[in-house]
C-alpha cells in the first residue's frame, strides 16, 4: 500500500485482494448450496420407509403373478399398492382397484 501510494486501504483498487474475495465468496456459496442440498435429501429420506416383507407361499404367488402380468417387479407392485392405501375412519385398510404401471 505504501509503495502504491495509498493513504488507506481501498478495496476497489485492490485487484488481487478483490479477486481473492470473489473466489472466497464463490466457494462459500458453493459450500452453502451443497449443504442445503444435503439437508433437503436428508429431510426427504426421513419421510421414506424401508421395510422387509415376508409373505407366506400363497400371497407371495399372487403378488408375483400380478407383478408378472403387469410387467413390474414384485417390489414395485407392492410399492404402488402401498401408495394407494386408504385408511377408513374405523381403522379399516383398503386399496381401491388400480392397474400397476411401469
C-alpha positions in Angstrom: 0.0 0.0 0.0 2.8 2.4 0.9 4.7 1.6 -2.4 1.4 2.2 -4.3 0.9 5.5 -2.6 -2.3 4.6 -0.8 -3.1 6.5 2.4 -5.8 4.0 3.4 -6.8 0.6 2.1 -9.3 0.9 -0.8 -10.8 -2.5 -1.7 -12.0 -1.2 -5.2 -8.3 -0.5 -6.1 -7.0 -3.8 -4.7 -7.4 -6.0 -7.8 -5.7 -9.1 -6.4 -7.5 -8.9 -3.0 -10.8 -8.3 -4.7 -10.3 -11.4 -6.9 -9.5 -13.5 -3.8 -12.6 -12.1 -2.0 -14.8 -13.1 -5.0 -13.3 -16.6 -5.1 -13.8 -17.0 -1.4 -17.5 -15.9 -1.7 -18.0 -18.3 -4.7 -16.5 -21.2 -2.7 -18.7 -20.2 0.3 -21.8 -20.1 -1.9 -20.9 -23.5 -3.3 -20.5 -25.0 0.2 -23.8 -23.5 1.3 -25.6 -24.8 -1.7 -24.1 -28.3 -1.2 -25.1 -28.2 2.4 -28.7 -27.1 1.6 -29.0 -29.9 -1.0 -27.7 -32.4 1.6 -30.2 -31.2 4.2 -33.0 -31.4 1.6 -32.1 -35.0 0.8 -31.9 -35.9 4.5 -35.3 -34.4 5.1 -36.8 -36.4 2.1 -35.1 -39.5 3.4 -36.7 -39.1 6.8 -40.1 -39.4 5.1 -39.2 -42.7 3.4 -39.8 -46.1 4.9 -37.8 -49.2 4.1 -39.4 -52.5 5.1 -38.6 -56.1 4.6 -41.8 -58.1 3.9 -42.1 -61.8 4.4 -45.1 -63.4 2.7 -46.3 -66.9 3.0 -46.4 -69.0 -0.1 -50.0 -68.3 -1.3 -49.9 -64.5 -1.0 -46.3 -64.5 -2.4 -47.5 -66.4 -5.5 -50.4 -63.9 -6.0 -48.0 -60.9 -5.8 -45.5 -62.5 -8.2 -48.3 -63.4 -10.7 -49.8 -59.9 -10.6 -46.4 -58.3 -10.9 -45.5 -60.6 -13.9 -48.8 -59.8 -15.7 -48.2 -56.0 -15.1 -44.6 -56.3 -16.2 -43.2 -54.9 -13.0 -41.0 -56.3 -10.2 -42.9 -57.6 -7.2 -41.4 -54.9 -5.0 -42.6 -52.2 -7.5 -46.1 -53.7 -7.3 -46.1 -53.6 -3.5 -44.8 -50.0 -3.5 -47.7 -49.0 -5.8 -50.1 -50.9 -3.7 -48.8 -49.1 -0.6 -49.1 -45.7 -2.3 -52.8 -46.3 -2.8 -53.8 -47.4 0.7 -56.9 -45.9 2.2 -57.5 -45.9 5.9 -61.1 -45.6 6.9 -62.5 -43.7 9.9 -63.0 -47.0 11.7 -59.4 -48.1 11.0 -60.1 -50.4 8.2 -57.4 -50.5 5.5 -58.3 -51.0 1.8 -56.9 -50.3 -1.6 -59.1 -49.3 -4.5 -58.7 -51.2 -7.7 -55.9 -50.0 -9.9 -53.7 -51.0 -12.8 -50.0 -51.2 -11.9 -47.7 -49.0 -14.1 -44.1 -49.4 -15.1 
